[in-house]
Amino acid sequence: MSTLPSGANIWLEPESAANTNYQPVYPYNNIQQTESGHTFEMDDTPTRERIRLNHRTGTFIEMHPNGDEVHKVYGDGYEITVKDKHIQVQGKCTVEVLGDYNLHVAGNKNEVIDGDYNIQVTGNMIARCKGVQGMSLISDNDMDISCNPGFGGTMSLTAGDHFYLNSDLVVAGTIKADVITAESRIGTEALGGVSAGLAGFVSQTGGLSVGGPPVAVPGTVIATTSVISPIGNFGVMDAVLMFDVVNTLQYILHWHPTPMGPSGPTPDKFLSA
């Protein structure tokens, strides 16, 4: 995508075949002129044939020897079509507006672009949809959204109801939230595990306690099925089925002397992996 400086001319008005260096040759140029200064020229000068309709203010229409046409208005221009209008440009179309550009479409606007679509905005850009169905952005392949990635830009997503993501979420940085709720489970593949603050992992709805009714103890995790922890450090552990390699072995294998001999925990307190 090319970058153009502000106010740069991307095309120039072609010069007339009748100029200071090449004047019409008598008797090939036929001129009609009115009292106020309007002129109509039909120039048959060889190799410089042209037709020019000139208004006294300078506004003119001129047809060049090669078939080009220049329509220049020294004032405001208006073009009104009462019925349908069809425009076909078989080459490249270039429009340069040095001031503001306002477009109002009372009906629908449809654009079909077979190639790339590039938009470059130097100032701010605002897109708003007032329709009932809202706004849809669809890509048949990947979609990239960047917000000044090289200098630390900020992106804000705001929804009055909720933000629905129907896919996996991969975050290279950190996630900060007031509350994170999972309908199935929260898992981690990080080598560092999952970290919690001073309150630990707290169950707010209660759980299943072995030998008793469901209870919820602040600072604990209560699992109805299993807690899987190859290396863990827990103060209170109570679950129906628990896999904790290190703490399980420590619980099963530890013993201390008594008058009746060494004693230890019952091996069914934990089900070792």
PyMOL commands that set and color helices and strands:
alter all, ss='L'
color gray80, all
select helices_A, chain A and resi 245-253
alter helices_A, ss='H'
color red, helices_A
select strands_A, chain A and resi 29-33+39-43+50-54+60-63+69-72+226-228+241-243
alter strands_A, ss='S'
color yellow, strands_A
deselect
rebuild
show_as cartoon
